[in-house]
Amino acid sequence: MKQPKYPLKWQKDNFSIKVFCSIPNIATGILLKAGDNYLVVDPGDGILRDLNNEIGTNQILSISDLFITHGHHDHVGGVWSFLTYLRVMNKRTPLSIHYPKGCVEIESIYHAFKKVYSSSISYSIHLKEIGVPKSFKTKNVTVKPFPVIHNELLSDGKTTRQVPALGFKFTYVRTKICYGGDTAYCKELVRHAKNSDLAVLEAGQDEDSPNKMHMTMNEAKSIGASAKDYFLVHVPD
Ligand SMILES: [Zn+2]
């Protein structure tokens, strides 16, 4: 399959999404705009460059919420630089970071950041661990987290373990965008993607070897067909 051309863009009414990049083991970076508010999802490596190109410093400073689907480096690699940039540019409004319970990567980055810059952080950071996934509202967007199934390989290259991982469904007015993060085919994603205005679905797995880490192209397409529109992301070269 030909690599999709980033950034992927979609808009309905006043709700838009840009996926700057989503390549397995490299980076992911997603910007949502709901009315006048910006939200960032899975800030992987390169997110500061992409946000600066797209919306500039003042709008970056206005970002109120980061959403993390899971702790793999291609989804959180930009968090440290993002937090540090906000400090250097003197952000004054709070930032909430929503992440799955047990995601030690986010907690570790946060605690290291607080330790290094304890006396010079200009803004407050609220860690919002998501245990039981239930809907909440932030600014003008309703967010429904849902559990997904995402495994990783251990160092022997064979054994796998499940990592804490979520998908998110974002609703602004009546427009719904569902993002599954990294996930194997699972019923929660099937349920939440159905009838969404846009589903953003990973397709990182070879067709011949389905597993509990990623979806194959055909699995992702079958879920995408139940939404009104969809993107496939996280597609290997
Ligand atoms: Zn992953």
Residues whose N, C-alpha, C, O or C-beta is under 5 A from the ligand:
A	BS01	ZN	H72 D182
